Amino acid sequence: MDAARSLLDLDQRRREISSQLDPAQRSALGQFLTPTATARFMAGLLHFSGNASAQLLDPGAGIGALSAAATARWELGDRAAPLSITCYEIERTFRLPLQATLAGLGAPYQVVHDDFIEAAVLASLRGERPFTHVILNPPYKKIATGGRHRALLRKLGLETSNLYAGFLASAVALSASHAQIVAIIPRSWMNGLYFKPFRYWLLHRVAITHIHIFDRRDRAFADDRVLQENVILKLSVGADQGEVEISASSDDSFHDLRRRTVPFNEVVTPGDEELFVHIPTTDAESIPSLPGNSLRELGLDVCTGPVVDFRLRVHLHMQPDSGDAPLLYSTHFSNGHLEWPKAGSKPNAIAINENTRRWLMPAGTYVLTRRFTSKEEKRRVVAYLLPEDALADKKLIGFENHLNVFHALKHGLDNHIARGLCAYLNSQAVDDYFRTFSGHTQVNATDLRRLRYPSLDQLKQMGKVHAEEDTGSVADTRRYRNAKTTTK
Ligand SMILES: C[S@@+](CC[C@H](N)C(=O)[O-])C[C@H]1O[C@@H](n2cnc3c(N)ncnc32)[C@H](O)[C@@H]1O
């Protein structure tokens, strides 16, 4: 049987075998097998040169869908140069089906039933770098801080808390110079603090040549109901970084594939110490760009709401007492406007005393954004205005930890600036831009510091317009659709 034919019945076997797996083990080993269409797309990113032999690595091979797809890709060439396949797979249940898949491919293969990370780290320390092509869908799982994988990966100079980063790094460590690596992994490594060491490790060893993104985050592993935003990456080991091809499709049928090539500085901003990896949109018309000021340049900052409610539970009150400070959650903003106190499940107030005072902020005008949006919500950045006069008789305010708080040296903002800032944060331009570098529904203070903002004069101007119309709340989300052009 050839590889293309073997791929045809792999989808059926994948569904059958997946349904037989022990759910706990499945989640512990991250056993979500790649659907054939995605495997084919990934393999299509590999290039096999006519006259050089290819050594393919498939770490965490499952039942061999990626090896089969890569071999089918290799068959499309003139096959003058031989292909050999090495698979690593730790799961016993997959042994027979994996053997069966590989035996049908017609290329020499070996299956190693050891822990891939351990084997790879040891081989790489012996100087072995045999692979010219790697295709992988690694397990996604946290690595325990004191665990064996953590210690092994440290030998490669990598500190990471997730198995998928460890798998990818181990694959890089075993790759020959200019090897091609195609991987489907979560998007979470591209931003955020935890993955910073991994970004440094990776981007100093590989060039990114292709990034594919699915418009809908539940589409890559739809059969398994995996709600993870995934990206497909193609990397070239040790190569000079050039332009990056960006592609997108709404789902894993790839029927509406869009492609665009961008300079690397649209993917990683020059001088960005965080090395955040952006995914520019494939729609050239709507490439988001923002005005030029950092929050710090404006004399403003943003912090996470200081009141962690479960730590201060004994000081919280459903009904405010006269000596209390208001305690604000996002639920206090319905339709963007403050409704306080509010009957419901959340406390409305926090006692002012020596245990709570340092978590409270002076009363004033603030702009707040929600740290968490649900996956159903259209917008990631949702901002609320808290005008000073809304809580006029209060001296201190508690902001709960699920909010981010924009402030000026820990005090409130000028009224017009705050209104302008709120409208700006609720603009389409900000939301579009935010999505280019954030793959999850969380909006952290670090993310908000990374945005660029209009000047104080511009914010004031925007705020005045809104004050006249008495808006500036989340309700007018789309008003600054063209903020990128009007505020430059
Ligand atoms: C996300 S699945 C992908 C399987 C396959 N590559 C595919 O795309 O269909 C990850 C695979 O890695 C295997 N695995 C997990 N931890 C492993 C380890 N430490 N060493 C080798 N394989 C491992 C799991 O059993 C699982 O089959």
The ligand as an SDF file (V2000), in Angstrom:
LIG
                    3D

 27 29  0  0  0  0  0  0  0  0999 V2000
   -0.9760   15.0370   20.4880 C   0  0  0  0  0  0  0  0  0  0  0  0
   -0.6240   13.3270   20.2770 S   0  0  0  0  0  0  0  0  0  0  0  0
   -0.1930   13.3330   18.5980 C   0  0  0  0  0  0  0  0  0  0  0  0
   -0.0240   12.0050   17.9740 C   0  0  0  0  0  0  0  0  0  0  0  0
    0.3910   12.0210   16.5100 C   0  0  0  0  0  0  0  0  0  0  0  0
    1.6420   12.7140   16.3050 N   0  0  0  0  0  0  0  0  0  0  0  0
   -0.6540   12.6540   15.6450 C   0  0  0  0  0  0  0  0  0  0  0  0
   -0.4120   13.7660   15.2080 O   0  0  0  0  0  0  0  0  0  0  0  0
   -1.7020   12.0660   15.4270 O   0  0  0  0  0  0  0  0  0  0  0  0
    0.8970   13.1930   21.1670 C   0  0  0  0  0  0  0  0  0  0  0  0
    1.4760   11.7970   21.2450 C   0  0  0  0  0  0  0  0  0  0  0  0
    2.6460   11.8410   22.0330 O   0  0  0  0  0  0  0  0  0  0  0  0
    2.7140   10.6390   22.8320 C   0  0  0  0  0  0  0  0  0  0  0  0
    3.5870   10.9490   23.9830 N   0  0  0  0  0  0  0  0  0  0  0  0
    3.2600   11.6370   25.1060 C   0  0  0  0  0  0  0  0  0  0  0  0
    4.3380   11.7610   25.9030 N   0  0  0  0  0  0  0  0  0  0  0  0
    5.3600   11.1540   25.2530 C   0  0  0  0  0  0  0  0  0  0  0  0
    6.7440   10.9570   25.5600 C   0  0  0  0  0  0  0  0  0  0  0  0
    7.2540   11.4610   26.6780 N   0  0  0  0  0  0  0  0  0  0  0  0
    7.5130   10.3080   24.6740 N   0  0  0  0  0  0  0  0  0  0  0  0
    6.9890    9.8000   23.5130 C   0  0  0  0  0  0  0  0  0  0  0  0
    5.6970    9.9500   23.1880 N   0  0  0  0  0  0  0  0  0  0  0  0
    4.8940   10.6140   24.0320 C   0  0  0  0  0  0  0  0  0  0  0  0
    1.2720   10.3820   23.2010 C   0  0  0  0  0  0  0  0  0  0  0  0
    1.0560    9.0320   23.5710 O   0  0  0  0  0  0  0  0  0  0  0  0
    0.5640   10.7740   21.8970 C   0  0  0  0  0  0  0  0  0  0  0  0
    0.4380    9.6800   21.0430 O   0  0  0  0  0  0  0  0  0  0  0  0
  1  2  1  0
  2  3  1  0
  2 10  1  0
  3  4  1  0
  4  5  1  0
  5  6  1  0
  5  7  1  0
  7  8  2  0
  7  9  1  0
 10 11  1  0
 11 12  1  0
 11 26  1  0
 12 13  1  0
 13 14  1  0
 13 24  1  0
 14 15  1  0
 14 23  1  0
 15 16  2  0
 16 17  1  0
 17 18  1  0
 17 23  2  0
 18 19  1  0
 18 20  2  0
 20 21  1  0
 21 22  2  0
 22 23  1  0
 24 25  1  0
 24 26  1  0
 26 27  1  0
M  CHG  2   2   1   9  -1
M  END
$$$$
